[in-house]
């Protein structure tokens, strides 16, 4: 149902753009439909979705992919850009206000992402993860909520890459390097723990020969969480580097466009402020 809604809404945006006499890239549409929605369908209805109820590692891996991979692939289709071009007047204003709101701006930087990741993955260190895994409502809630959180983290990063200063993007880049260590912590703790953290025994009944024991199941869960978290940081670092390059070029061009008199005045103003003097009232 979620996949159908996403496809219909995106398709409606493309049709609205065509009615306005504008074109939308077929590559972006294919990325959103086949990579984004396609991966969502595979993760939820393939092996991981089928065994998510029974296997800890399938449940945790599915969660990690819903948080990292699927939102990133959906973002490749530039849904916010499509919405801005397809909407008009009041709709564009509402969308811009939403994307410029404090919660979205806070979510879309490298300071918050590792904290959110650690908070979500830390659930697997508690008995709550077992209750979520065995609950149909919990599984359904995770299917919707986790990708939504991932989109809130990745869309501002991809769609609004030029709305930061070069200094801020540099700080984000450094924090993203720290994230390589931080978001690996839950996976490492799960892998090294000697007891079954969710407190649930092995699922009763017949199992295939490859079925792991509860402790081995938990160890595989930690291994995969660790691997996916580290692998997912690579495209983030690439995006931040590209964003830094764009912002730096934009700021450099703004200085190049200044006349000699304007540049001299700006330099004198900086020197006055650096010496602690009052700014020139002119």
LINRAZI-V311614 format. One record per backbone hydrogen bond with DSSP energy under -0.5 kcal/mol. CO is the residue of the C=O (numbers start at 1). NH is the residue of the N-H. Records with the same first field share a line. If there is no record, write none. Layout:
CO->NH + NH
This chain:
1->5
2->6
3->7
4->8
5->9
6->10
7->11
8->12
9->13
10->14
11->15
12->16
13->17
14->18
15->19
16->20
17->22
18->21
25->29
26->30
27->31
28->32
29->33
30->34 + 35
31->35 + 36
32->37
33->38
35->39
36->40
37->41
38->42
39->43
40->44
41->45
42->46
46->50
47->51
48->52
51->55
55->59
56->60
57->61
58->62
59->63
60->64
61->65
62->66
63->67
64->68
65->70
68->72
69->73
70->74
71->75
72->76
74->77
75->78
78->82
79->83
80->84
81->85
82->86
83->87
88->91
89->93
90->94
91->95
92->96
93->97
94->98
95->99
96->100
98->101
101->105
102->106
103->107
104->108
106->109
109->112 + 113
110->114
111->115
112->116
113->117
114->118
115->119
116->120
117->121
118->122
120->123
121->124
122->125
123->126 + 129
126->129
127->131
128->132
129->133
130->134
131->135
132->135
135->139
136->140
137->141
138->142
139->143
140->144
141->144 + 145
142->146 + 147
144->148
145->149
146->150
147->151
148->152
149->153
150->154
151->155
154->158
155->159
156->160
158->161
160->163
165->169
166->170
167->171
168->172
169->173
170->174
171->175
172->176
173->177
174->178
175->179
176->180
177->180
178->181 + 182
179->183
181->184 + 185
182->185
184->188
185->189
186->190
187->191
188->192
189->193
195->197
196->199
208->211
213->217
214->218
215->219
216->220
217->221
218->222
219->223
220->224
221->225
222->226
223->227
224->228
225->229
226->230
227->231
228->232
229->233
230->233 + 234
231->234 + 235
232->236
233->237
234->238
235->239
236->240
237->241
238->242
239->243
240->244
241->245
242->246
243->247
244->248
245->249
246->250
247->251
248->252
249->253
250->254
251->255
252->256
253->257
255->258
259->263
260->264
261->265
262->266
263->267
264->268
265->269
266->270
267->271
268->272
269->273
270->274
271->275
272->277
273->276
